[in-house]
Amino acid sequence: MLLGIDTSGAVSVAAARGTLGGPEPLEVLAVAGDDRARHHDEVLLGLVDEVLAAAGATRSEVTGVVAGRGPGPFTGLRVGLVVARTIAAVLDVPLVGVCSLDALAHEALAEADAASGPADAAAGPGAGAPLTVAVALDARRREVYHARYRRTEGGDLVREHGPAVGAPADVAAELTACDLLVGSGAALYPELLPATSSLAHAGAGHLLQVASQLVARVEDLTDTAPLYLREPDAAKPTARKSALGR
């Protein structure tokens, strides 16, 4: 049983049957999430138990963990990565990291395929027509985390740019040039980044599927360091101030 965890925006957890990079697509058995901000540490472990129970499994049956690396807010992203690393270490199972924006792009393609017809939907998001996808997530400070993707004729999802962070006005032209535009950043700045879908945050089920595709392409996913992209809002002081004003 594979476990996916993403806390780059909302909290999302999923369980899937299968092997990363295996010949058969993963079967996502259960997904659960919580959209509230700043509640990641309160709900994450409960959601892990919830999806495993829904999948008919226990923690001891987990054979691998996929963690969303962000980008995202410092505290929330750190909570998810710490939990993923802890579960993998305690169970002595492999841990891999995936850019969270990749998962949202994958879901956008799956949604587009479902809307285009039952044949594409049944084949899965890797089998539809070539499309370009832009993802923009709220990065606060009036900025967005963004990336651009292309689905090849062979069905591979390829990230062509990003992840990066910037002002919506500075990236609007390149993001709106894509066929699909999704993410919480697009919802926050609709005049500059008109979304093609209501998808806002990365889903752990799609995180698992992206990880499997990348492993099949022999890409290195061993890095689970968070993709912060910039310095935190609360920085350490460079020098201690004197109480006497000196």
C-alpha positions in Angstrom: 0.0 0.0 0.0 1.4 3.4 -1.0 0.7 6.5 1.0 0.7 10.0 -0.5 0.9 13.2 1.7 0.7 16.8 0.5 0.5 19.9 2.7 1.6 22.5 0.2 -1.7 24.3 0.5 -4.6 22.3 1.8 -3.9 18.9 3.5 -4.4 15.9 1.2 -3.7 12.3 1.9 -4.2 9.3 -0.3 -3.7 5.5 -0.4 -3.1 3.5 -3.5 -2.5 -0.1 -4.5 0.4 -0.9 -6.8 4.1 -0.2 -7.3 5.8 3.1 -8.2 7.0 2.8 -11.8 5.3 -0.5 -12.3 3.7 -1.8 -15.5 0.2 -1.2 -14.3 -1.3 2.2 -13.3 -1.7 2.7 -9.6 -5.2 2.1 -8.2 -6.0 5.0 -5.9 -8.3 3.5 -3.2 -9.0 6.4 -0.9 -8.4 10.2 -0.7 -9.1 12.6 2.2 -8.3 16.2 2.8 -8.8 19.4 4.8 -8.9 22.8 3.2 -8.6 24.9 6.3 -5.5 27.0 6.7 -3.1 26.5 9.6 -4.6 23.2 10.8 -2.1 20.9 9.2 -0.6 19.5 12.4 -4.0 19.0 14.0 -5.6 16.9 11.1 -2.8 15.2 9.2 -2.3 12.0 11.3 -6.0 11.6 11.6 -6.4 11.8 7.8 -3.6 9.2 7.4 -5.5 6.7 9.5 -8.8 7.6 7.7 -7.5 6.9 4.2 -5.8 3.7 5.3 -8.9 2.5 7.0 -11.0 3.3 3.9 -8.5 1.4 1.8 -8.7 -1.6 4.1 -5.1 -1.3 5.3 -3.1 -0.4 8.4 0.1 1.6 8.8 2.1 -1.6 9.0 1.0 -2.5 5.4 2.4 0.7 3.9 5.2 -0.1 1.4 6.2 3.4 0.4 5.5 7.0 1.0 5.3 9.9 -1.5 5.7 13.4 -0.1 4.7 16.7 -1.7 7.7 19.0 -1.6 5.8 22.2 -2.3 6.3 25.0 -2.9 4.1 26.2 -0.2 3.9 28.0 3.2 6.8 27.2 5.5 4.9 25.8 8.5 2.3 23.7 6.6 4.8 22.3 4.2 7.2 21.3 7.0 4.4 19.5 8.9 3.7 17.2 5.9 7.3 16.4 5.1 8.1 15.7 8.8 5.2 13.3 9.0 6.1 11.6 5.7 9.7 11.2 6.8 8.7 9.8 10.2 6.3 7.3 8.8 8.8 6.1 6.2 11.6 5.8 8.9 9.5 4.0 11.4 8.2 1.5 8.9 11.5 1.3 7.1 10.0 1.9 3.7 11.1 4.0 0.7 10.3 7.8 0.7 10.2 9.9 -2.5 9.5 13.6 -3.0 7.5 15.2 -5.8 6.9 18.9 -6.7 3.3 19.6 -5.6 2.6 21.7 -8.7 3.2 18.5 -10.8 0.3 16.9 -9.0 -2.0 19.8 -9.7 -1.1 19.8 -13.4 -1.7 16.1 -13.6 -5.2 16.6 -12.1 -6.0 19.4 -14.5 -5.2 17.1 -17.4 -7.4 14.3 -15.9 -10.2 16.8 -15.5 -9.8 18.0 -19.1 -9.8 14.5 -20.4 -13.0 13.6 -18.4 -14.7 16.7 -19.9 -13.6 15.9 -23.4 -15.2 12.4 -23.5 -15.5 9.0 -21.9 -12.7 7.5 -24.1 -10.1 10.0 -22.9 -11.3 9.7 -19.3 -11.1 5.9 -19.3 -7.6 6.0 -20.8 -6.4 8.3 -18.0 -4.6 11.7 -18.1 -1.5 10.3 -19.8 -3.4 9.3 -23.0 -5.2 12.4 -24.2 -4.2 15.0 -26.8 -1.1 17.2 -26.3 -2.0 20.2 -24.0 -0.1 22.8 -22.1 -0.9 23.5 -18.4 0.0 26.4 -16.1 -0.3 26.1 -12.3 -0.4 29.2 -10.0 -0.6 28.8 -6.2 -1.1 31.5 -3.7 2.4 32.4 -2.3 1.2 35.3 -0.2 3.0 38.6 -0.3 1.0 39.3 -3.5 2.9 36.6 -5.3 2.2 33.2 -6.8 4.2 30.0 -7.1 4.0 28.9 -10.7 5.1 26.4 -13.2 4.3 25.5 -16.8 3.8 22.0 -18.3 3.3 20.2 -21.6 1.8 16.8 -22.3 3.6 15.2 -25.1 2.1 13.1 -27.9 3.3 10.1 -26.0 1.3 11.1 -22.9 4.2 12.2 -20.7 3.7 15.3 -18.5 6.8 17.4 -18.8 7.5 20.5 -16.7 8.9 23.2 -19.0 9.4 26.0 -16.5 9.4 26.3 -12.7 8.7 26.0 -10.0 9.3 29.7 -9.4 7.7 32.6 -7.5 6.7 36.0 -8.9 4.1 38.7 -9.0 0.9 37.8 -10.9 1.3 40.7 -13.3 4.9 39.6 -14.2 3.9 36.0 -15.1 0.4 36.5 -16.4 1.3 36.5 -20.1 3.2 33.2 -20.0 0.7 31.4 -17.8 -2.4 32.5 -19.7 -0.9 31.4 -22.9 -1.3 27.8 -21.8 -4.4 25.7 -22.7 -5.2 25.1 -19.0 -4.6 27.4 -16.0 -5.4 26.2 -12.4 -4.6 26.8 -8.8 -5.4 28.9 -5.8 -3.3 31.8 -7.2 -5.5 31.9 -10.3 -8.6 32.0 -8.1 -7.1 34.9 -6.1 -6.1 37.0 -9.1 -8.9 36.2 -11.6 -8.4 39.5 -13.6 -4.8 38.6 -14.3 -4.9 34.8 -14.2 -8.3 33.6 -15.3 -8.6 30.0 -14.3 -10.0 27.3 -16.6 -11.0 25.2 -13.6 -11.8 25.5 -10.0 -8.9 23.2 -9.0 -7.0 25.0 -6.2 -4.6 22.6 -4.4 -2.5 19.5 -5.1 -4.3 16.2 -4.5 -2.4 13.3 -2.9 -3.9 10.8 -5.3 -2.5 12.6 -8.3 0.8 13.1 -6.4 1.1 9.3 -6.2 0.3 8.9 -9.9 2.9 11.5 -10.9 5.5 9.8 -8.7 4.8 6.5 -10.4 5.2 8.1 -13.9 8.5 9.8 -12.9 9.9 6.6 -11.4 9.0 4.8 -14.6 11.1 7.4 -16.5 14.0 6.7 -14.1 13.9 10.2 -12.6 15.6 10.7 -9.2 13.0 11.4 -6.5 15.2 10.8 -3.5 15.3 14.5 -2.6 12.6 15.4 -0.1 13.8 18.8 0.9 11.0 21.4 0.9 10.8 23.8 -2.1 10.5 27.1 -0.2 11.8 29.2 -3.1 12.3 32.3 -0.8 13.2 33.3 2.7 10.6 33.0 5.5 8.6 36.0 6.7 10.1 35.6 10.2 13.8 35.8 9.8 16.4 35.5 12.5 18.0 38.8 13.6 21.5 39.3 12.2 22.7 40.9 15.4 21.4 41.2 19.0 20.2 44.7 19.8 21.4 46.3 23.0 18.8 47.3 25.6 20.7 50.5 26.1 20.4 51.4 22.4 24.1 51.0 21.7 
